C-alpha cells in the first residue's frame, strides 16, 4: 500500500495539472507547481506532460488503430526533429497508408519523408495522431468524409489480414464398442472407429489443404479397415476483386447447376467478403434419434460432419455456408437401427447489389474420391448482375463434350413481400447409343422474413423438369454405366419449404415457437419421395415453478424403401440452477420408448444427462450422455443399455493442433473457419475470451472457429488473471481472410510489486515527474518527490530507463532477490 504522504503528493500532482494555462502558439502547457507539496520546486520536471505531442525518440511496439479499428501491432519509430532538437517527430509507416482506405482526394494530400518510409498525414483536414504511446497504442483519427467506406458492421478489404505461415490439423475421432444379445446370452460384440478431418499449411495468402477419412470395424462376421485422402486442394482469397481462387480437387458449388466433383481450377466471387447483411445462410438439419446415436452428414461418400447425440430430437446448425447440393444424413443408433434421409442444401434467391457482378468460373475434368479423372473436360460459369435496387439478372453455361447446358434467370427484390427468383435451364446430352436428349428445367425460389409477425420463410422453392432434361452428374453416370442411387432417376418436379414462426412473442407466458420443413420430389421413372418435419416448443410457468419447457417434434417420410414416421415429446422442469428433470417419449414405426430424465447444464464446459425408461416390449432402458469442453478440444461420451438387447459405449473427440514459427498449441475444433494464435510471451495459463481458451506453458494458445471476413475481438480475461500477472494490452481486434492463422501478441508480464527510491550517480534523486519506461517503451510509473516510485509487474534483473527533460537519462536494474512490496534503494546509472 502507498503511504499517506505519498498519496497526498500524487493527489497534489493531479490538482497542480488542473491549474494551468495553454499556449497554443507552441502547443505547450504551463503547470502551477506552487501547489505541489514537495521540498524542492527546482527539482520538478513536468515537460513530459507539458506537450501532448511530444514523444521520447526511440522504437515502440504499438497497436495501430484507425477510428478505433485495429490495424495490428507494428514497430513505430520516433525521431528527433531535425528542424528543432527539442521536438520529436513520429514516423507513421508508409505501407500502412493503404489500410487507411482514403479517398483519392485525401490520398493526394499525404506527404512522405525519411526516404519515403514515413507518411505525414497533416495535409488531410481533420486527421489527427493521438499520443497514447505510453499505453501501447497509436490512435489515428480520420474524418469519415475522407474514407471510401462507411459501415459499422464491416471492415473494408484493405484492412483484412492474410495471417502468418503455419501448419494445422483438425480432427474428429469417433468410436463405439458394444454387445448385442439373443435369448439372454451374448450374441455378438463389435467395435467401430472412424475419423475425418483436414491437414493443411498456410503460406502467405495461399492455403493448402488435404481432407481425409478413415474407419475400422470389427464384429463376429468380418473385420474391415479403410483410410483415404479424400481430396487435395489449395485456395487463396483475392480481396482486390472480391474473389476466391482454388486449384486441385474441387466441387462446383454453383447456384444454378448441380454440384459435382472435378479436378481443375475455380475462380468465383466470395459473398463472405460482402457486408454481413448481404451474405447467404447455412443449411440446418433436424432429426430424431430413438436411442443414443452417431449422426453423419455426407455428400457423395465424403463425410462433412459427424457427432454423437443423445436419444431424442437433434439439430445440426454449424454446417458451412458454402455447401451446395444434396446431402445424405445417416443416423446409426446404439440399438443397431440405421436410418437415412436426404437434405437438399439450397440457397436464397439470387440477388446482387446494384452495379455489382457476381461470378463463378470453373474448368477441369470430373474426378472420383480415389483421385481418378473420368469423363470429358468441362467448363462452367455462372454470373449475377445487379441491374438496380430491385432487379438482378443471372445465368450461366456448362459445356463439355456431348453435353451442354444453358441457364438464364432473374431475381427481384419485392421489398415488404420478400425476394424471389425465376430461372430456366436447357440441357442437351448426346447418348452413347446415339440420339440426343434435350429438355428444360424451371426453378422458382422465394424467401421472406416477416418481422412484424415474428416469422420467417427461410426458403421456399419449386422446380419442374421435362423428361429428357438431365444435369451433368446424371450425364456422367449414364456414360460410366452407373445405375444405382439417384443417378438413374429423372426428377419431374420438387417442392421445398422451410419456415418458422413465434406466436405471442410479446408475452413470455404465452410464447410458442414453431418450425416447419417440407420437401417432395416426383420422378418420371420412379416413385415419389417426401418428408415433413414439424417442431413446436413452448416455455411457461406453473405456479412458483418458472421456465417449464415442453417441445413436440414429428416427422413423416416416404423413401424408395418404404415409409417412415416418428415423433418425440419432451417435458422439462427446472430443479435448481442449470439442472432440470423431465419426461421424454420417442415414437417410431416400430417402437415407443418412454424415459425419465435428469440433466445438468450449470457448467457450460461440463454438461450431462441421464435417463431411464421402458420400451414398447416392456424392456428396461438406461442411458447417459456427457459433454466436456476444454481449451484443447471437446469430448462427447454416450452409454446405453437395453434389457436383453444391447449395451453400448460411444464417444467423439474433436479438436485441432496449429503450429507456427511462434509456437504450437492444441485447441478446440476450428471447422473450416480461420483461427487466431495468441502469444503472451513466457507467461502461461492466461485466460483468453472469458476463459474458453488458455495459453499453454510456453505462452501460446489458439482461438478456433473465427469467422472469416468478420471483425473479431480477442481479449484477455483480466478479471481472472493470477495476482502476479498483469496484461499491458488486453484487447486486440482484426479481420481475417478465409482459412487464415491470425497472430495476436499480448504484452503480459509476470512479476512482483515494489516501492523504490531512485538515486543518480551524483547521489541526487531524479526530478519529480520523471517517467520510468521498460524496454518496449511503455511507461510503467512516474517518479514522486524524493525519487520514490511504485513499480509493478517487474522481474529480477530487468532493466528500466528513467527519462526527464525529453530524453532517457539513466537506467535502473531490478535486483535478483527482493520481497514483494518491499522498499529498496536503486541506483540510476
Secondary structure, 3 states (H helix, E strand, C coil): CCCHHHHHHHHHHHHHHHCEEEECCCCEEEECHHHCCCCCCCCECCHHHHECCCCCCEEEEEEEEECCEEEEEEEEEEEECCCCCCCEEEEEEHHHHHHHCECHHHHCCCEEECCCCEEECCCCCCCEEEEEHHHCEEEEECCHHHECCCCCCCCCHHHEECCCCEEEEEEEEEEEEEEEEECCEEEEEEEEEEEEEEEEEEECCEEEEEEEEEEEEECCCCEEEEEEEEEEEEEEEEHHHCEEEEEEEEECCCCCCCCCEEEEEEEEECHHHCCHHHCCCCCCEEEEECCCEEEEEEECCEEEEEEEECCEEEEECCCCCCCCEEEEEEEEECCCCEEEEEEEECCCCCCCCCCCEEEEEEEEEEECCCCCEEEEEEEEEEEEEECCCCEEEEEEEEEECCEEEEEEEEEEECHHHCEEEEEEEEEEEECCCCCEEEEEEEEEEEEEEEHHHCEEEEEEEEEEECCCCCCHHHHHHHHCCCCCCCCCCCEEEEEEEEEEEEECCCCCCCCEEEEEEEEEEEECCCCCEEEEEEEEEEEEEECCEEEEEEEEEEEEEEECCEEEEEEEEEEEEEEECCEEEEEEEEEECCCEEEEEEEEEEEECCEEEEEEEEEECCCCEEEEEEEEEEECCEEEEEEEEEECCCEEEEEEEEEEEEEEECCEEEEECCCCCCEEEEEECCCCCCCEECCCCEECCCCCEEEEEEECCCCEEEEEECHHHCCCCEEECCCEEEEEECCCCEEEEECCEEECEEEEEEEEECCCCCCCECCEEECCCCCEEEECCHHHEEEEEEECCCCEEEEEECCEEEEEEECCCCCCCCCEEEEEEC
